[in-house]
Amino acid sequence: MRSLLAALLFVLVSSQLVFAGGGKAYPLGAEGFLVGAAPPPGLTILNYAYFYSADELKDSDGDEVPVFDDITVWAEVMRFIYFTKKKLFGGTYGQHFFLLAVNVDLDFKAPVGPKRKRNYDDFDVPYIIYSPFLLSWHLMQGKLHLVLDIADIYIPLSNEDDDNLASVGRNFWTIEPVFAITYMFTPRLSASLKLMYDFNTEQNDYPTPMGVTIDRTPGQEFHFDWCVSYALKPNFRVGITGYYYRQVKNDDFDFDDFSGPPALRAALEDLEDNQGRVWAIGPGVWYQQGKFFLSLRTQFEFGAREMTKGQNVWFKMGYVF
């Protein structure tokens, strides 16, 4: 009974995009080509279309979790970036705002969860993202580009559905400092890296498969997106992109007022120690025409522990006004 509870709890925690512990606010691999090269002063609008599919969920030993079948995720993200002409510490000051919608379709090998179903799905807007403080630098005659984002703030809309294992709604906040860098080794060859660290607030009334709720503080997370690209033409690049994710602090369940059975408590205590991690790598292309640019990338996950192992596709378009 305890092992089955642990397996089911494993897929319950944070059903958005991937599983196990942590907050999982950031959709891994969202950025790639020239991520450290911020746009010029003025308004830039970006659109991200995202698809993720996985049919394997790995435990801490890399073995498959027996109750999981597959997950499919679609997401549409609009991002608005505005850089002013004001200078701070030698950098250009700006802000940005994200609005996104997510659809999750989740299948199990047997009926599970509060509704005793094999399939759960949901479509919703889980949060909005805002950063009040961006700084960008373009240095070394255009060879080095940096962006400092003091914090992306994931503002929940408190629309979590406790009866739906695929619920994308959230009732806790994530604060995510970001630093991005792009270095042009030559006009054709570049490397980019986006580093992020996530702090999560308490999640009230986290649902368990036995109908008991408990407060939880998702563990802190470190992750980065990366890209190495080569310009076949000045406006056309090919590259290799990827990401790494690692939960670095345990989840913390609040057992002070816990009224569930001992077996459930033991399973939750086991779950506290689960720290997910995963790598991904894949090809991509980038194209620019005047003020318009786009990129298409796919990434294949490997080395997954306490997480799903799958593949994603990112299609990104942008226009600089």
N, C-alpha and C positions, 0 to 999 in steps of 0.2 A: 504493500500500500504506500509506504513512504517513498519508494523509488518511482512509482507512477506519479505521485503528487509532485515530486521534484521535477520530473520530465515535463509535466503539464505546466507547472509554474515557470519553468525555463522558457517556454514559448509564450507565456502570458506577458512577461515583463517587456514593455516597450515594443508593441507589435508594429510600430512604424518603421518600415524599411528593413530592419534587422531585429535580432532578439537579444536575450540575456539582459545583463544589468546596464547601468548608466542611463543617461537621458536620451541619447540618440537623436539630438536635435538637428544636427547638420547632415544633409544628404551627401554621403561620401563621394568624392570624385567630381564635385560640382565644377571645379576650376581646373584649368590646364594651361593652355597656350598663353604666354606673356602675362601671367596673372599679376606680376609686380609692376607692370607698366600701366599706371592709372591713366584715364582719359584726361584731356585738357580741361581748363575751366569752362563751365557751362553744364548743360544737362546731357546725360547719356542714359538711354533706356536699353535694358537687356531683357531678353526672353529666354528662359531655359525650359526645354521639354525633356522629361526624364522617364526612362523605363528601366525597371529592375525585375529580374526573375531568378528564383532559386528553388531547387527541389531537394536541397540537403541542408540540414541543421546539425551543427557539430557541437559535441560536448567538450569538456576540458581536455579529453584525451584524443580529440579528433574523430571520435566515433559518432555515427548518426543517432539522433534522438528518435526513439521508436514511434512517437505519436505524431510527428510532423510529416506532411506530404509535400506541399509547395506553396509559394507565395508569389504574387504578381503585384507590382506597384507601378502606378502611373502618377506623374506629378507635372504641374504647370506652374512656373514661377516667373513673376514679373519683378524686375529690379530697377529702381530709379536712383541714379547717382548724380549728385550735384557738387561740383568743385567750384569754389569761389576764386577770386584773384588775391585773396588775403594770404599772407605768409606768416607762418609760425615755425620757429626753430629751423628756418630755411626751407620748410616744406609748404605745399599748397593745402589749404584747409578745405574740407568738404564733409558731406553727410551722405548716407544712403538709406533706402527703405525697400523692403521686400514684401510682396503679397503672393501667397501660394495656395494652391489647391491640390489635394492628394487623394488618390483612390487606392485602396488596398483590397486584394482578394486573397483569402487565406484558406487553405485546405488541410484537413487532418486525415489520418488513416482510419480513424474511428470517431464516433460521436464524443465530443468533449465540451467543456465549458458550461456556463450557466444555462444555455439553451439546448445542451446535448445535441449539437449539430456537427456535421463534418465540414461545413463551409460557412465562413463568415466574411462579410465584405462591408466596406464603408467608403463614403466619399464626403470630404469635409475640408474646411480650412482650419488647421490645428493651431496656428499662431501667425502673428506678423513679426517681422524683424526690423529693427531700427538701430542705427548707430549715429550718435550725435557728433562723433569726432573722428574724422579721417585726416591723415596727413600723407601726402605723396611727395617723393623726391625723384628727380631725374638728374643723375650725376655722371661724372667722368665722360663728358661729351656724348651722352646717350648710351653708354655701355651698361651702366648700373641704374636700376629702377627699384624703388622701395615704396611700400605702402604700410603704414601703421594704423590699425583700427583699434582704438582703445577698448571697445567692447561692442560686439553685435549682441543686442538684447532681444531674446526670443520671448515675445509677449503672448502668453496663452490666452485663448478665447474661452477657456473653461467649458468646453463642450465634449468632455470625455464621456463615452457611453459605457457604463460598467458592465452591461449585459452583452457587449459585442467585443469578441476577442480581436477583431480587426480594427477597432476604433482608432482613428487617427487624432481624435481630440486630445487636448492636454489641459492639465490643471496645475502645472508647475512651470517655473521660469528657468531659462538658461542664460547665463552671462558668458560670452565667448570673446576673449581678446584674440586679435589676429595680427600676424605679421607676414607680409608677402614680399618676395624678392625675385627679380628677373635680371640675369646677367647675360650680356651679348658678348660671347667670346670673339665672334666675328660678326659682320653684318648678316651673315647667314645662319650661324650656329648660336643657339640660346638655350639657357636652362632656367627653369622657374620652380619656385617652392612657395607654398602657402601653409604656414604653421598656425595651429589653433589649439586652445586649451579651454575646456568647458567646465563651468561651475553650475551645479543644478540646485534649485531650492527644493523644499519638501513637497512631496506629492501626497496630498490628502486622499484618504479612502481608496487606496490601491486595491482592486478586486482580486480575490483568490478564487480557485475553482470550486471551493466549498461554500461560496456565498458569504464568506466573512471578509470584511474590508480591514485594511491596516494602513497606517501612514508609513511612507518610505521616503528616504532621501537618496536619490540616485547618485552613484559614485562619480567622481571627477574623471574627465577623459582627455586624452591627448591624441591628435591626429593631424595628418598633413596630406595635401595634394601636391603632385609634382609633375613636371613635364620637361622633356628634352626635345627640341625641335630644330629642323633644318629648312631653310627657305630655298625651294627649288626655283622660285621666282620672287621678286620683292614683295608681291602680294599673295603668295601661296606657300604654305608651310606644311610639312609632314612631320610627325613626331611620335614619340612613345610617352604615354601618360599613365598615371597610377595614383594610388593612395595607400596610406597605412593608418590603422586605427588601433588604439589600445586604451582600455579602461585602466586607470592607474590607482583608483581608490575604490574600496568596496562599497556596495549599497549598504544602507543602514535602515533596518526595519524597527519601528517603535513598538515594543512589546509591552509597554507599561499598562495599557488597557486592553490587551489582546484577549479575546474570549473564545478563540477557536480551539479545536482539539489538539492534543499533544503531537500527533503525527503531522499535522499541518504546520505547527510551530517548528518542528524539527526540520521539515522540508524548507521552510523559509530561512531558517538559520544556515542551512547548507547553501541556499541560493545567495546569501549575502557575500559569500567568498568567490562567486563566479565573476571573473573579469574577462570580457570579450576582447578578441583581437583578430585582425585580418589584414592581409595584403591584397593589392590588385594591380594589374598591369594590362596595357592594351594599346592599340594604335589609334591615331587621330589625324585629322586634316584641318587646316585653318585657311580662310580666304578673306581678303579685304578688297573692296571696291569703293574708293573715295571714303566717305564717312560711314559706310555700311560694312559690317564684317560678320562672319559666321564661322562656326566650328562644329565638327562631328567627331565624336569619340566613343569607343566601346572599351570596357575594362573587365577582365576576368579575375575573379577572386581566388586566392589560395592561402594556405596556412591558417584557415579559420579555426578558432576555438571559441566555444560559447556563443557562436553566431552562425548565421546562414552563410552558405558558400554558393555564389551565383555569378551573374553577369549583368552589367548595366549598359545603357546607351544614353549619351548626352548629346542633344542638339541645341546649340546656343546661337542666338542672333543678337546683334547690337547695332545701334545707330547713335552717332555723336552729333548733337545738334549745334 
